[in-house]
Amino acid sequence: MSMAKLKIRDFVEGLASVAVADVEGLAVVVVVDVAGLAIVVVSDVEGLAIVVVPNVEGLASVVVADVEGLAAVVVADVERLALVAVADVEGLAVVVVVDVEGLAVVVVVDVEGLAVVVVVDVEGLAVVVVADVEGRALAVVADVRGLAVVVVVDVAGLAIVVVSDVEGLAIVVVPNVEGLASVVVADVEGLAVVVVADVERLALVAVADVEGLAVVVVVDVEGLAVVVVADVEGRALAVVADVRGLAVVVVADVEGLAVVVVADVEGLAVVVGADVEGLAVVAVVDVEGLAAVVVANVEGLAIVQRVEASECMSYPQVLNHVTEAWPQLSGQKFTIYYVDEERDKCMLDERSFADATALVAERGSKCFEFFVESTVGLQTPPRAGSNDTPPSASSRSSPCSIASLKSTPPPKAWTLKARVTATPVIKEFKKGNFEGTYFSVHLHDGQESIKAIFFNKAALRYESILKKNHVYIFSGGAIKPAHEEFNPNSTHELRFNSMNTSVEEAQDHCTMPVPDEHSACQRAARCHLPTLITSDDVKSSRVGSRVSLAGVCIAAEVTNSSPHHSEGETFVLVDEHGAVSLNASSENGITEDTVRDNAVVLLTDARVDNAEESSLGVDSSTVIQIYPSPIIPRVSQLRAWRLGQARAHPYAKNTEQAKPKV
């Protein structure tokens, strides 16, 4: 086998760069004249010669030569930025010449000739790297603002060489001899560049930090996963494609301009999208019936999601999935689209849902593709249908107190360590086209409390995990203003409605005090004491509204159990204006002793079930306090009334049997 003949001449006679490679009699010649804007490419493959001279004005020219399906030649000269690439598949010759603003970079790879030559000329600083190892050489050259970074990966020889020339400071790294993953870090004017290469071609990781915008690209060639994460000003964007190892995804976000490149290994599809000035680009690669979706989202103009077809069997389920993936869309206006058989964009609604799902069945696909347009800024959600466990709550951000969560502005990334004060009870809801499940609990951090609401998948996942009086570390929720109707006595509440929700039981739960009624009432009296009504006010309340009141418990009656609730009782609470009935279970803390002692009971956020009959209900949002602190004026007033009316009131017989607790 003959070695390749290589000649390189730079910056001679009008800044001309010439590269000539002779590989087994197949000549490839590339000539780039930067100043004159002239580019000439001559390729002689098995006697078939192709000569290309581009536009005299130096505009872009592209030429593709197909000689027995082997050779491809591309020439582009755009406003003095010259790029020449010549690839000869069977001849195994690859020549690349890049001239950027007078900085010449020439790379020649001759696979069968076993020669790899890299020449970088940056403002008079030349770096040359040559690797010759059994014909399996790879070379990468990057020139950034005159700072040369050269990476050469030699697979067979298990050698990786990185040369970084930064203002005359050279860094050379040779990795692990065993060919395991190696890491090279170059710091260029405070911009960190990290390259990781696995010698056996199993993985390639590149991390670049440009002006505070972190871009991470992970490519697993064996088909395990392709993950792209971009962190832009603290807002995470993530794209995950796992399509039988066929997808390679690269996402770069620089100053808000997103660039997306998708390459399908088997040649089924290659999509390149650029997002400029807020124009969103969506790239979809369909490989063997499975859709890999890559999203570029700038200024919230467009977003795309891929879900398993079985997860969205109706239009309301699609709406639920959208608001679960992007909680910020809840209550906002957005439009859902799908692509029909002619690749036209069609609006998805109740009427068109059957047509959209029929297309999925016709394609034999397991996935249902749709995309959402909204003026609300969106972040790319995790892969739909993934069973991956969310990142540990305690590892993603520093812990916050409930008081700090209520601050203005609230923290963007937070974890909360708090005690659950009631056992969650899951419920169903339907509002317009939306339907789903939820439960709510109150969290207490030893100083303050806050209401937390879990929706849909988060509710189903954590309903059986959260236990009363247990301490957990919460993360991944949204801090929202309290709902005026359902949470009228608070300023803020937490909503967990995304796949990023994480709840872990704390190991040191004994260090957090259990909130007691007395201390809670003292704080309520000092701070956020709910507005207490009387039994007579219940009759004028709206069904479904929330009320808070205090009363003396005088009777209890066992009620039948239901599929959603355990056996409960109806308790009668009275005050100087009348009586109300309270439907509750023994889990809520009201016992026979409560009735026997005619105890004062304080209800916060009880639900009005029947106004005419003065009937109240409880759920996980309701707080019941037995023997509340007399520091609350209404409680003190009721206690005095109870003692003064003991002989005249119908419950006098109970008070005669047992002296009320004071």
Beta strands, then each sheet from edge to edge (+ up, - down):
strand 1: 5-12
strand 2: 16-23
strand 3: 26-33
strand 4: 38-45
strand 5: 48-52
strand 6: 71-78
strand 7: 81-88
strand 8: 93-100
strand 9: 103-110
strand 10: 115-122
strand 11: 125-131
strand 12: 137-144
strand 13: 147-154
strand 14: 159-166
strand 15: 169-173
strand 16: 182-188
strand 17: 191-197
strand 18: 203-210
strand 19: 213-220
strand 20: 226-232
strand 21: 235-241
strand 22: 247-254
strand 23: 257-264
strand 24: 270-274
strand 25: 281-287
strand 26: 290-296
strand 27: 303-308
strand 28: 334-339
strand 29: 345-347
strand 30: 367-374
strand 31: 399-400
strand 32: 415-420
strand 33: 427-431
strand 34: 434-444
strand 35: 449-455
strand 36: 471-475
strand 37: 478-481
strand 38: 492-496
strand 39: 502-505
strand 40: 546-559
strand 41: 568-575
strand 42: 578-585
strand 43: 600-610
strand 44: 615-617
strand 45: 623-626
sheet 1: 1+ 2- 3+ 4- 5+
sheet 2: 6+ 7- 8+ 9- 10+ 11-
sheet 3: 12+ 13- 14+ 15-
sheet 4: 16+ 17- 18+ 19- 20+ 21-
sheet 5: 22+ 23- 24+
sheet 6: 25+ 26-
sheet 7: 27+ 30- 28+ 29-
sheet 8: 31+ 32+ 34- 33+
sheet 9: 31+ 32+ 36- 39+
sheet 10: 31+ 32+ 34- 35+ 38+ 37-
sheet 11: 45+ 43- 40+ 41- 42+ 44+
end
